[in-house]
């Protein structure tokens, strides 16, 4: 029951991506820039509320928070399907994100509460693999649903959500919350939301406003000021959205920086592949889903097969290898894709390379970030990692939308998509630099652990080559 709810929330990203062109045709006067908020609004609110929602769940009880989040996610899915205009749809997506922020951090806690101790490691692996399954099925399922009507990408959540709520009321354990826990920093979450949103507005509207315009520069300055205010508040608040001392752990900080940059590239890759198939090659939504699917379907087996490589190379170099493969796939598209459809020789090789790159990179970075912290900080650290990846997705979508603009001919579209793929390559290159820094940080950590004289009561240092948990590849 918990797994089905988490699956639906993970599936949401992939099926909504496939549905964007159909939404664009349905809503008169809509543009890619306005519809990008269907993706970015969700990611921004989810990123900002993930940690506060987890802390709130600790106070009121995991069962209560999970069911409330699931009910809100299901209800807002119905509101998305009923949307008469883009503004309504974006507003409903923000409510969906609030529900997902309550749903995700409590789902694992409930799973562990309901599982015998000896079965918990297997339960955690199964929970973490849900994202990979959603990534593989999402494009095809999204294409099937959009063939009927784009509203079905939201309506599909209703029966699953309703059944999960009813089952949860009967079977989930009733555990009391921590009455003495601190209230989450909602004002800090508001600052973070505003900072990411203003940055996304500046990037998305830069094509219409001009990069040197007062409005774009004002958005960038406002984002910097709001970010500084958020960091200052996080340093002083007793229950901050981001515990800044975690960012002073070198391996954790570099792993999260790499994950943020890579997720920006991943989000840009996913959006451009869907838009290219439907807008330039005139593929149907179903054909687009089938065309894009080989990349996501390659992620789970690559992740499972990467264990020996990870033990040999370590997290940093394994992630760097994955980033090289991912970058090669994007570079292939920039060089080989033409206006004339040529799936097998142009699009498919890039999808296979990027899929292999994601399978090597994303779970490795999640494993590196988790392994850098003591067990008592794992939950908070995982939430920060997920938050960073959502911020990366917002930036990736915003940059791609800005670069694509509104081409008026097939040749202009080809030029615009090549520029977008170059932007994705730039993010990949920055992530590669961060992965090299991660490898260096892990070498220093391993050397320090080897040279130190362990105290009798000291906890063992985290291993630089510990196997990663399977990744949630929803971005």
Number of C-alpha atoms within 10 A of each C-alpha: 18 22 15 14 25 22 20 23 24 24 26 22 23 27 27 22 24 34 25 23 21 17 21 16 11 15 14 10 9 14 17 18 22 17 21 21 26 23 21 26 24 23 26 27 28 27 28 29 28 26 30 24 27 23 26 21 23 24 19 16 19 29 24 21 26 28 24 17 25 29 22 21 30 30 20 25 27 20 20 27 19 15 17 12 14 22 14 15 20 22 18 24 25 25 24 29 26 23 28 31 27 30 30 24 24 26 22 20 18 19 19 16 16 14 13 11 10 8 10 15 13 11 18 16 14 14 21 20 19 22 24 26 19 26 28 22 18 30 32 23 22 27 26 23 22 25 16 12 15 24 20 21 25 21 19 17 21 19 11 16 25 16 13 21 22 13 13 18 13 10 10 20 14 14 13 13 17 14 10 8 13 13 14 22 22 17 13 26 23 15 21 25 23 20 24 25 23 21 23 28 21 26 27 27 20 22 17 13 14 14 15 10 12 11 16 23 17 15 19 19 16 17 23 16 14 22 19 15 16 23 19 13 18 19 16 11 14 13 19 23 30 25 18 14 8 17 16 11 15 19 30 26 19 27 29 29 24 32 31 27 26 33 29 28 33 29 25 27 24 21 19 22 21 24 21 19 22 21 13 19 17 13 17 19 28 21 18 24 28 18 21 24 22 18 23 26 22 22 28 24 12 16 24 16 12 18 18 12 14 21 14 11 15 23 33 31 22 25 34 25 19 24 30 19 22 30 26 18 25 28 17 20 23 22 11 14 19 18 12 9 15 13 14 10 13 17 24 20 20 26 26 22 23 29 26 26 29 29 30 30 31 29 27 32 31 24 22 30 27 26 23 24 20 13 12 8 12 15 17 21 26 19 21 23 24 22 25 22 28 27 27 30 27 29 27 30 27 27 23 29 26 24 20 23 21 16 13 8 10 15 13 14 19 19 16 19 25 21 16 24 28 19 20 26 23 15 23 25 19 16 26 24 13 24 29 19 19 29 23 17 21 25 16 14 19 17 11 12 15 11 8 9 9 12 8 6 6 8 9 10 16 18 15 23 22 17 20 23 23 25 26 20 27 23 28
